[in-house]
Amino acid sequence: MQQDILVNWSPQETRVAVVENGAVQELHVERTLERGLVGNVYLGKVVRVLPGMQSAFVDIGLERAAFLHVADVWQRPLEGESLPANRNGATVKPIEKQVFEGQTLMVQVIKDPIGTKGARLSTQISIAGRLLVFLPQDSHIGISQKIPASLREPLRERLHALCSAGLPPDAKSTGGFILRTNAEESSDAELADDIAYLRKTWARIREASARQPTASLLHEDLNLLQRVLRDLVGEATQSIRIDSREQFHALMAFGREFMPQAAARLSHYKGERPIFDLYAVDEEIARALGRRVDLKSGGYLIIDQTEALTTVDVNTGGYVGARNFDDTIFKTNLEAAHAIARQLRLRNLGGIIIIDFIDMTQAEHQQAVLAELRKQLARDRVKTMSGGFSQLGLVEMTRKRTRESLAQMLCEPCEQCQGAGRVRTARTVAYDILREILREARQFNPKEFRVVAAPGVIEMLVDEESQHLAGLSDFIGKPISLQAESSVGPDQYDIVLI
Protein backbone atom coordinates (compact mmCIF):
# COMPACT_ATOMS: atom_id res chain seq x y z
CA MET A 1 0.00 0.00 0.00
CA GLN A 2 1.28 3.45 -0.96
CA GLN A 3 0.04 6.47 0.93
CA ASP A 4 0.22 10.16 0.02
CA ILE A 5 -0.90 13.04 2.22
CA LEU A 6 -2.14 16.26 0.60
CA VAL A 7 -2.46 19.48 2.60
CA ASN A 8 -4.52 22.40 1.34
CA TRP A 9 -3.89 25.45 3.54
CA SER A 10 -5.58 28.86 3.62
CA PRO A 11 -5.71 31.45 6.43
CA GLN A 12 -9.24 30.37 7.35
CA GLU A 13 -9.02 26.60 6.93
CA THR A 14 -6.64 23.64 6.77
CA ARG A 15 -7.75 20.53 4.86
CA VAL A 16 -5.86 17.23 4.79
CA ALA A 17 -6.56 14.26 2.52
CA VAL A 18 -4.99 10.83 3.08
CA VAL A 19 -4.77 9.00 -0.26
CA GLU A 20 -4.00 5.28 -0.45
CA ASN A 21 -3.34 3.65 -3.82
CA GLY A 22 -4.95 6.62 -5.57
CA ALA A 23 -8.20 6.64 -3.52
CA VAL A 24 -9.07 9.15 -0.81
CA GLN A 25 -9.41 7.30 2.51
CA GLU A 26 -9.51 10.04 5.14
CA LEU A 27 -10.40 13.72 5.27
CA HIS A 28 -9.46 16.07 8.09
CA VAL A 29 -10.66 19.66 8.30
CA GLU A 30 -9.63 22.30 10.83
CA ARG A 31 -10.94 25.84 10.71
CA THR A 32 -9.09 28.67 12.36
CA LEU A 33 -12.22 29.82 14.18
CA GLU A 34 -13.48 26.29 14.98
CA ARG A 35 -10.46 24.30 16.16
CA GLY A 36 -11.19 21.11 18.09
CA LEU A 37 -10.55 21.05 21.83
CA VAL A 38 -9.43 17.44 22.47
CA GLY A 39 -6.11 17.48 24.33
CA ASN A 40 -6.49 21.05 25.59
CA VAL A 41 -5.85 21.59 29.31
CA TYR A 42 -7.94 24.13 31.25
CA LEU A 43 -8.16 25.50 34.76
CA GLY A 44 -11.85 24.79 35.41
CA LYS A 45 -14.36 25.58 38.15
CA VAL A 46 -16.96 23.05 39.30
CA VAL A 47 -20.40 24.64 38.92
CA ARG A 48 -22.63 21.66 39.76
CA VAL A 49 -22.27 18.15 41.19
CA LEU A 50 -24.88 15.50 40.30
CA PRO A 51 -24.57 12.48 42.67
CA GLY A 52 -27.40 10.65 40.90
CA MET A 53 -25.47 10.70 37.61
CA GLN A 54 -22.06 10.42 39.33
CA SER A 55 -20.92 13.42 37.31
CA ALA A 56 -20.22 17.12 37.55
CA PHE A 57 -20.41 20.14 35.28
CA VAL A 58 -17.30 22.27 35.02
CA ASP A 59 -16.92 25.80 33.64
CA ILE A 60 -13.84 25.96 31.40
CA GLY A 61 -14.79 29.17 29.61
CA LEU A 62 -16.81 27.65 26.77
CA GLU A 63 -20.39 28.39 25.71
CA ARG A 64 -21.63 25.25 27.54
CA ALA A 65 -20.36 23.77 30.78
CA ALA A 66 -18.23 20.67 30.25
CA PHE A 67 -19.05 17.21 31.62
CA LEU A 68 -16.90 15.25 34.11
CA HIS A 69 -17.86 11.65 34.98
CA VAL A 70 -16.57 9.88 38.09
CA ALA A 71 -14.74 7.35 35.86
CA ASP A 72 -12.60 10.21 34.57
CA VAL A 73 -11.66 11.64 37.98
CA TRP A 74 -8.06 10.82 38.88
CA GLN A 75 -7.55 9.76 42.49
CA ARG A 76 -4.25 10.44 44.21
CA PRO A 77 -3.11 7.15 45.82
CA LEU A 78 -2.13 7.10 49.48
CA GLU A 79 1.36 6.03 50.58
CA GLY A 80 1.87 2.41 49.54
CA GLU A 81 -1.35 2.23 47.48
CA SER A 82 -1.53 1.64 43.76
CA LEU A 83 -3.48 4.01 41.54
CA PRO A 84 -7.02 2.67 40.90
CA ALA A 85 -7.75 2.12 37.23
CA ASN A 86 -11.09 3.93 37.09
CA ARG A 87 -11.89 2.99 33.51
CA ASN A 88 -11.16 -0.68 34.08
CA GLY A 89 -13.93 -1.28 36.58
CA ALA A 90 -12.03 -0.66 39.82
CA THR A 91 -14.00 0.66 42.81
CA VAL A 92 -13.77 4.44 43.10
CA LYS A 93 -15.06 6.99 45.57
CA PRO A 94 -18.42 8.61 44.77
CA ILE A 95 -17.98 11.86 42.89
CA GLU A 96 -19.58 13.92 45.69
CA LYS A 97 -16.68 12.85 47.94
CA GLN A 98 -14.08 13.92 45.40
CA VAL A 99 -15.26 17.25 43.99
CA PHE A 100 -17.43 20.09 45.28
CA GLU A 101 -19.11 23.17 43.82
CA GLY A 102 -16.74 26.10 43.50
CA GLN A 103 -13.66 23.85 43.43
CA THR A 104 -10.84 24.69 41.01
CA LEU A 105 -9.69 21.72 38.93
CA MET A 106 -7.09 21.23 36.23
CA VAL A 107 -8.93 19.29 33.51
CA GLN A 108 -8.30 18.03 29.99
CA VAL A 109 -10.81 17.69 27.15
CA ILE A 110 -11.15 14.06 25.99
CA LYS A 111 -14.18 14.59 23.70
CA ASP A 112 -15.17 17.69 21.74
CA PRO A 113 -18.64 19.24 22.18
CA ILE A 114 -21.00 17.48 19.75
CA GLY A 115 -24.49 18.79 19.00
CA THR A 116 -26.09 19.85 22.28
CA LYS A 117 -23.56 17.97 24.41
CA GLY A 118 -20.75 19.84 26.13
CA ALA A 119 -17.13 18.74 26.08
CA ARG A 120 -16.17 15.69 28.14
CA LEU A 121 -13.34 16.10 30.63
CA SER A 122 -10.80 14.10 32.60
CA THR A 123 -8.75 15.22 35.58
CA GLN A 124 -5.97 12.79 34.62
CA ILE A 125 -3.76 14.83 32.33
CA SER A 126 -1.94 13.18 29.44
CA ILE A 127 0.34 14.94 26.97
CA ALA A 128 1.09 13.23 23.67
CA GLY A 129 4.53 13.45 22.12
CA ARG A 130 5.89 11.86 18.98
CA LEU A 131 6.98 8.62 20.68
CA LEU A 132 5.48 8.80 24.16
CA VAL A 133 2.40 9.85 26.06
CA PHE A 134 3.28 11.59 29.35
CA LEU A 135 1.14 10.99 32.46
CA PRO A 136 2.43 13.62 34.93
CA GLN A 137 0.23 12.45 37.84
CA ASP A 138 1.17 8.78 37.48
CA SER A 139 4.34 6.73 37.84
CA HIS A 140 3.31 3.88 35.54
CA ILE A 141 5.38 2.82 32.52
CA GLY A 142 3.10 1.35 29.83
CA ILE A 143 3.70 -0.12 26.39
CA SER A 144 1.29 -0.02 23.44
CA GLN A 145 -0.61 -3.30 23.06
CA LYS A 146 0.16 -3.21 19.32
CA ILE A 147 3.86 -3.81 20.07
CA PRO A 148 4.71 -7.57 20.15
CA ALA A 149 4.61 -9.05 23.68
CA SER A 150 8.21 -10.29 23.39
CA LEU A 151 9.49 -6.72 23.01
CA ARG A 152 7.48 -5.03 25.76
CA GLU A 153 9.60 -5.90 28.80
CA PRO A 154 12.94 -4.86 27.22
CA LEU A 155 11.33 -1.60 26.08
CA ARG A 156 9.88 -1.03 29.55
CA GLU A 157 13.33 -1.48 31.13
CA ARG A 158 14.90 0.95 28.65
CA LEU A 159 12.21 3.51 29.34
CA HIS A 160 12.62 3.15 33.13
CA ALA A 161 16.34 3.81 32.79
CA LEU A 162 15.83 6.84 30.53
CA CYS A 163 13.17 8.34 32.82
CA SER A 164 15.42 8.11 35.89
CA ALA A 165 18.59 9.27 34.11
CA GLY A 166 19.96 12.45 35.65
CA LEU A 167 17.58 12.38 38.62
CA PRO A 168 18.81 12.15 42.23
CA PRO A 169 18.41 8.66 43.77
CA ASP A 170 15.83 9.90 46.30
CA ALA A 171 13.80 11.89 43.75
CA LYS A 172 10.06 11.36 43.84
CA SER A 173 8.21 10.16 40.75
CA THR A 174 8.31 12.69 37.93
CA GLY A 175 5.48 11.16 35.95
CA GLY A 176 4.66 8.06 33.98
CA PHE A 177 4.91 7.30 30.28
CA ILE A 178 3.19 5.15 27.68
CA LEU A 179 5.31 4.07 24.74
CA ARG A 180 3.42 4.60 21.46
CA THR A 181 3.40 2.05 18.65
CA ASN A 182 5.67 4.12 16.40
CA ALA A 183 8.38 4.13 19.11
CA GLU A 184 9.11 0.40 18.80
CA GLU A 185 12.42 0.92 16.98
CA SER A 186 13.33 4.34 18.38
CA SER A 187 16.78 5.07 19.75
CA ASP A 188 17.57 6.10 23.34
CA ALA A 189 18.44 9.59 22.11
CA GLU A 190 15.05 9.98 20.41
CA LEU A 191 13.20 8.77 23.52
CA ALA A 192 15.25 11.05 25.77
CA ASP A 193 14.42 14.05 23.56
CA ASP A 194 10.70 13.21 23.76
CA ILE A 195 10.89 12.84 27.56
CA ALA A 196 12.58 16.24 27.89
CA TYR A 197 10.03 17.90 25.57
CA LEU A 198 7.05 16.45 27.43
CA ARG A 199 8.38 17.37 30.89
CA LYS A 200 9.12 20.89 29.70
CA THR A 201 5.55 21.16 28.37
CA TRP A 202 4.15 19.98 31.73
CA ALA A 203 6.31 22.52 33.58
CA ARG A 204 4.81 25.31 31.43
CA ILE A 205 1.29 24.03 32.18
CA ARG A 206 1.91 23.99 35.95
CA GLU A 207 3.42 27.45 35.83
CA ALA A 208 0.40 28.78 33.93
CA SER A 209 -2.03 27.15 36.40
CA ALA A 210 -0.42 29.09 39.26
CA ARG A 211 -0.95 32.50 37.68
CA GLN A 212 -4.03 32.17 35.45
CA PRO A 213 -7.65 32.70 36.64
CA THR A 214 -10.22 29.90 36.49
CA ALA A 215 -11.81 29.05 33.13
CA SER A 216 -8.43 29.70 31.44
CA LEU A 217 -6.73 27.68 28.71
CA LEU A 218 -3.41 26.35 30.04
CA HIS A 219 -2.26 24.23 27.11
CA GLU A 220 -3.45 23.83 23.53
CA ASP A 221 -2.94 20.62 21.59
CA LEU A 222 -1.03 20.62 18.31
CA ASN A 223 -2.79 22.08 15.27
CA LEU A 224 -3.84 19.87 12.36
CA LEU A 225 -0.67 20.52 10.36
CA GLN A 226 1.52 19.38 13.25
CA ARG A 227 -0.73 16.39 14.00
CA VAL A 228 -0.24 15.25 10.39
CA LEU A 229 3.41 14.56 11.20
CA ARG A 230 2.68 13.13 14.65
CA ASP A 231 -0.34 10.95 13.93
CA LEU A 232 -0.92 10.33 10.22
CA VAL A 233 2.53 9.55 8.87
CA GLY A 234 3.40 5.84 8.78
CA GLU A 235 5.74 3.44 7.03
CA ALA A 236 3.52 3.46 3.94
CA THR A 237 3.61 7.26 3.62
CA GLN A 238 5.48 8.20 0.44
CA SER A 239 5.03 11.96 0.51
CA ILE A 240 3.42 14.86 2.35
CA ARG A 241 2.68 17.73 -0.03
CA ILE A 242 1.55 21.14 1.20
CA ASP A 243 0.49 24.01 -1.05
CA SER A 244 1.58 26.91 1.22
CA ARG A 245 5.24 27.92 1.19
CA GLU A 246 4.98 29.70 4.54
CA GLN A 247 3.31 26.74 6.27
CA PHE A 248 5.72 24.32 4.58
CA HIS A 249 8.70 26.09 6.14
CA ALA A 250 6.97 26.32 9.53
CA LEU A 251 6.04 22.63 9.47
CA MET A 252 9.51 21.67 8.27
CA ALA A 253 11.06 23.51 11.23
CA PHE A 254 8.67 21.78 13.64
CA GLY A 255 9.28 18.40 12.03
CA ARG A 256 13.07 18.67 12.03
CA GLU A 257 12.99 19.33 15.77
CA PHE A 258 10.52 16.65 16.82
CA MET A 259 9.88 14.27 13.89
CA PRO A 260 12.83 14.32 11.47
CA GLN A 261 11.87 11.11 9.65
CA ALA A 262 8.40 12.45 8.87
CA ALA A 263 9.80 15.86 7.94
CA ALA A 264 12.03 14.23 5.34
CA ARG A 265 8.89 13.37 3.34
CA LEU A 266 7.61 16.95 3.28
CA SER A 267 7.55 18.89 0.04
CA HIS A 268 6.10 22.21 -1.11
CA TYR A 269 3.53 21.74 -3.87
CA LYS A 270 4.06 24.42 -6.56
CA GLY A 271 1.72 23.13 -9.27
CA GLU A 272 -0.73 25.38 -11.13
CA ARG A 273 -3.68 23.07 -10.43
CA PRO A 274 -5.14 23.23 -6.91
CA ILE A 275 -3.57 20.43 -4.90
CA PHE A 276 -6.90 18.74 -4.18
CA ASP A 277 -7.56 18.48 -7.91
CA LEU A 278 -4.79 15.87 -8.15
CA TYR A 279 -7.09 13.18 -6.77
CA ALA A 280 -10.47 14.93 -7.20
CA VAL A 281 -10.70 15.41 -3.44
CA ASP A 282 -13.35 18.15 -3.60
CA GLU A 283 -15.59 15.83 -5.61
CA GLU A 284 -14.99 13.14 -2.99
CA ILE A 285 -16.03 15.56 -0.24
CA ALA A 286 -19.24 16.34 -2.12
CA ARG A 287 -20.02 12.62 -2.42
CA ALA A 288 -19.21 12.06 1.26
CA LEU A 289 -21.93 14.56 2.20
CA GLY A 290 -24.58 12.62 0.25
CA ARG A 291 -26.72 9.70 1.40
CA ARG A 292 -26.05 7.44 -1.58
CA VAL A 293 -22.74 5.75 -2.36
CA ASP A 294 -22.60 3.93 -5.69
CA LEU A 295 -20.62 0.70 -5.93
CA LYS A 296 -18.66 -0.29 -9.04
CA SER A 297 -20.84 -3.36 -9.55
CA GLY A 298 -24.03 -1.32 -9.84
CA GLY A 299 -25.15 -1.79 -6.23
CA TYR A 300 -25.23 1.10 -3.78
CA LEU A 301 -25.23 2.09 -0.11
CA ILE A 302 -27.65 4.43 1.65
CA ILE A 303 -26.04 6.05 4.70
CA ASP A 304 -28.20 7.93 7.22
CA GLN A 305 -26.64 9.65 10.21
CA THR A 306 -28.65 10.61 13.30
CA GLU A 307 -27.57 11.86 16.71
CA ALA A 308 -27.99 8.40 18.25
CA LEU A 309 -26.61 6.13 15.53
CA THR A 310 -25.73 5.66 11.86
CA THR A 311 -27.46 3.18 9.57
CA VAL A 312 -26.03 1.71 6.37
CA ASP A 313 -28.38 -0.06 3.95
CA VAL A 314 -26.91 -2.22 1.16
CA ASN A 315 -28.84 -2.60 -2.13
CA THR A 316 -28.11 -4.60 -5.27
CA GLY A 317 -29.31 -1.87 -7.62
CA GLY A 318 -28.78 -2.87 -11.22
CA TYR A 319 -26.12 -5.51 -10.50
CA VAL A 320 -26.96 -8.74 -12.36
CA GLY A 321 -23.46 -9.88 -13.24
CA ALA A 322 -23.36 -13.16 -11.31
CA ARG A 323 -24.69 -16.51 -12.51
CA ASN A 324 -27.42 -16.75 -9.88
CA PHE A 325 -29.16 -14.53 -7.38
CA ASP A 326 -27.21 -15.85 -4.36
CA ASP A 327 -23.89 -15.03 -6.03
CA THR A 328 -25.20 -11.57 -6.96
CA ILE A 329 -26.09 -10.87 -3.33
CA PHE A 330 -22.82 -12.30 -2.01
CA LYS A 331 -20.60 -10.28 -4.37
CA THR A 332 -22.56 -7.08 -3.71
CA ASN A 333 -22.19 -7.57 0.05
CA LEU A 334 -18.44 -8.25 -0.29
CA GLU A 335 -17.95 -5.04 -2.24
CA ALA A 336 -20.18 -3.20 0.24
CA ALA A 337 -18.09 -4.40 3.22
CA HIS A 338 -14.99 -2.85 1.64
CA ALA A 339 -16.83 0.37 0.78
CA ILE A 340 -18.47 0.72 4.22
CA ALA A 341 -15.13 0.61 6.07
CA ARG A 342 -13.79 3.32 3.75
CA GLN A 343 -16.90 5.51 4.16
CA LEU A 344 -16.67 5.32 7.96
CA ARG A 345 -13.14 6.70 7.76
CA LEU A 346 -13.91 9.21 5.04
CA ARG A 347 -16.98 10.64 6.82
CA ASN A 348 -15.50 10.12 10.31
CA LEU A 349 -18.68 8.39 11.46
CA GLY A 350 -18.66 7.29 15.10
CA GLY A 351 -20.83 5.80 17.80
CA ILE A 352 -23.26 2.95 17.10
CA ILE A 353 -23.43 1.83 13.45
CA ILE A 354 -26.06 -0.61 12.15
CA ILE A 355 -25.34 -2.30 8.80
CA ASP A 356 -28.17 -3.94 6.88
CA PHE A 357 -26.47 -6.23 4.36
CA ILE A 358 -28.67 -7.93 1.77
CA ASP A 359 -30.01 -11.19 3.28
CA MET A 360 -27.77 -14.18 2.57
CA THR A 361 -29.02 -17.76 2.88
CA GLN A 362 -25.61 -19.45 3.08
CA ALA A 363 -23.68 -19.28 6.37
CA GLU A 364 -20.31 -19.36 4.59
CA HIS A 365 -21.30 -16.25 2.63
CA GLN A 366 -22.16 -14.45 5.89
CA GLN A 367 -18.81 -15.39 7.44
CA ALA A 368 -16.89 -14.28 4.34
CA VAL A 369 -18.63 -10.88 4.37
CA LEU A 370 -17.93 -10.45 8.10
CA ALA A 371 -14.27 -11.40 7.56
CA GLU A 372 -13.95 -8.81 4.78
CA LEU A 373 -15.57 -6.12 6.91
CA ARG A 374 -13.26 -6.81 9.86
CA LYS A 375 -10.22 -6.96 7.59
CA GLN A 376 -10.99 -3.48 6.24
CA LEU A 377 -11.88 -2.10 9.69
CA ALA A 378 -8.46 -3.26 10.95
CA ARG A 379 -6.90 -0.56 8.73
CA ASP A 380 -8.75 2.16 10.65
CA ARG A 381 -6.57 4.14 13.05
CA VAL A 382 -9.73 4.75 15.15
CA LYS A 383 -10.82 1.91 17.45
CA THR A 384 -13.73 -0.20 16.13
CA MET A 385 -15.67 -3.19 17.47
CA SER A 386 -18.04 -5.35 15.43
CA GLY A 387 -20.38 -8.25 16.18
CA GLY A 388 -21.85 -10.98 14.04
CA PHE A 389 -25.18 -11.10 12.24
CA SER A 390 -28.16 -10.66 14.56
CA GLN A 391 -31.38 -12.66 14.33
CA LEU A 392 -32.73 -9.88 12.13
CA GLY A 393 -29.76 -10.14 9.78
CA LEU A 394 -28.15 -6.88 10.97
CA VAL A 395 -24.50 -6.26 11.89
CA GLU A 396 -23.94 -3.99 14.87
CA MET A 397 -20.63 -2.23 15.37
CA THR A 398 -19.14 0.77 17.12
CA ARG A 399 -16.45 3.22 16.11
CA LYS A 400 -14.89 5.54 18.68
CA ARG A 401 -16.22 9.08 18.40
CA THR A 402 -13.94 11.89 19.56
CA ARG A 403 -14.88 14.71 17.17
CA GLU A 404 -17.65 15.76 14.84
CA SER A 405 -18.27 13.85 11.64
CA LEU A 406 -17.54 15.45 8.27
CA ALA A 407 -21.25 16.23 7.74
CA GLN A 408 -21.61 17.77 11.21
CA MET A 409 -18.58 19.96 10.56
CA LEU A 410 -19.43 21.12 7.04
CA CYS A 411 -23.24 21.15 7.13
CA GLU A 412 -26.14 22.37 9.23
CA PRO A 413 -29.84 21.40 9.42
CA CYS A 414 -31.87 23.11 6.70
CA GLU A 415 -34.54 25.48 8.03
CA GLN A 416 -36.52 25.18 4.81
CA CYS A 417 -36.97 21.42 5.23
CA GLN A 418 -37.29 21.48 9.04
CA GLY A 419 -34.14 19.45 9.55
CA ALA A 420 -35.06 16.60 7.21
CA GLY A 421 -32.03 17.37 5.01
CA ARG A 422 -28.74 19.24 5.31
CA VAL A 423 -27.14 22.16 3.51
CA ARG A 424 -23.61 23.48 3.73
CA THR A 425 -23.02 26.27 6.24
CA ALA A 426 -22.61 29.88 5.13
CA ARG A 427 -18.93 29.67 6.06
CA THR A 428 -18.44 26.52 3.97
CA VAL A 429 -20.06 28.21 0.97
CA ALA A 430 -18.01 31.37 1.59
CA TYR A 431 -14.80 29.31 1.51
CA ASP A 432 -15.99 27.58 -1.69
CA ILE A 433 -16.46 31.05 -3.21
CA LEU A 434 -12.99 32.20 -2.15
CA ARG A 435 -11.43 29.08 -3.67
CA GLU A 436 -13.48 29.44 -6.88
CA ILE A 437 -12.44 33.10 -7.30
CA LEU A 438 -8.78 32.08 -6.90
CA ARG A 439 -9.28 29.27 -9.42
CA GLU A 440 -10.91 31.59 -12.01
CA ALA A 441 -8.32 34.33 -11.45
CA ARG A 442 -5.70 31.90 -12.73
CA GLN A 443 -7.62 31.35 -15.96
CA PHE A 444 -9.28 34.74 -16.71
CA ASN A 445 -8.38 38.39 -16.42
CA PRO A 446 -11.62 40.36 -15.77
CA LYS A 447 -11.78 43.87 -14.35
CA GLU A 448 -13.83 42.69 -11.39
CA PHE A 449 -15.32 39.58 -9.77
CA ARG A 450 -18.94 39.89 -8.60
CA VAL A 451 -20.31 37.31 -6.13
CA VAL A 452 -24.07 36.66 -6.18
CA ALA A 453 -25.17 34.53 -3.24
CA ALA A 454 -27.73 34.13 -0.46
CA PRO A 455 -27.90 36.96 2.13
CA GLY A 456 -26.39 34.74 4.85
CA VAL A 457 -23.34 33.98 2.72
CA ILE A 458 -22.86 37.63 1.74
CA GLU A 459 -23.17 38.64 5.40
CA MET A 460 -20.50 36.08 6.31
CA LEU A 461 -18.14 37.50 3.64
CA VAL A 462 -18.80 41.10 4.70
CA ASP A 463 -18.50 40.47 8.42
CA GLU A 464 -16.51 37.50 9.76
CA GLU A 465 -14.62 36.71 6.55
CA SER A 466 -13.96 40.31 5.47
CA GLN A 467 -10.26 40.06 6.25
CA HIS A 468 -9.86 36.91 4.14
CA LEU A 469 -11.89 38.47 1.31
CA ALA A 470 -9.72 41.59 1.33
CA GLY A 471 -6.58 39.46 1.43
CA LEU A 472 -7.73 37.49 -1.60
CA SER A 473 -8.56 40.69 -3.50
CA ASP A 474 -5.07 42.04 -2.81
CA PHE A 475 -3.51 38.72 -3.83
CA ILE A 476 -5.24 38.52 -7.23
CA GLY A 477 -5.07 42.28 -7.80
CA LYS A 478 -8.78 42.57 -8.67
CA PRO A 479 -11.77 44.08 -6.85
CA ILE A 480 -14.44 41.68 -5.54
CA SER A 481 -18.00 42.99 -5.18
CA LEU A 482 -20.86 41.26 -3.37
CA GLN A 483 -24.56 41.05 -4.23
CA ALA A 484 -27.14 39.37 -1.95
CA GLU A 485 -30.11 37.64 -3.58
CA SER A 486 -32.86 36.21 -1.38
CA SER A 487 -34.00 33.96 -4.22
CA VAL A 488 -30.65 32.13 -4.26
CA GLY A 489 -30.51 28.92 -2.21
CA PRO A 490 -28.42 28.88 1.01
CA ASP A 491 -25.59 26.88 -0.58
CA GLN A 492 -25.83 28.25 -4.11
CA TYR A 493 -23.81 31.08 -5.62
CA ASP A 494 -22.63 32.58 -8.88
CA ILE A 495 -19.41 34.41 -9.70
CA VAL A 496 -19.81 36.96 -12.49
CA LEU A 497 -16.72 38.14 -14.43
CA ILE A 498 -17.05 41.84 -15.26
Secondary structure, 3 states (H helix, E strand, C coil): CCEEEEEEEECCEEEEEEEECCEEEEEEEEECCCCCCCCCEEEEEEEEEEHHHCEEEEECCCCCCEEEEHHHCCCCCCCCCCCCCHHHCCCCCCHHHCCCCCCEEEEEEEECCECCECCEEECCCCEECCCEEEECCCCCEEECCCCCHHHHHHHHHHHHHHHHCCCCCCCCCCCEEEECHHHCCCCHHHHHHHHHHHHHHHHHHHHHHHHCCCCEEEECCCCHHHHHHHHHCCCCEEEEEECCHHHHHHHHHHHHHHCHHHHCCEEECCCCCCHHHHHCHHHHHHHHCCCEEECCCCCEEEEEECCCEEEEEEECCCCCCCCCHHHHHHHHHHHHHHHHHHHHHHHCCCEEEEEECCCCCCHHHHHHHHHHHHHHHCCCCCCEEEEEECCCCCEEEEECCCCCCHHHHHEEECCCCCCCCEEECHHHHHHHHHHHHHHHHCCCCCCCEEEEECHHHHHHHHCCCHHHHHHHHHHHCCCEEEEECCCCCCCCEEEEEC
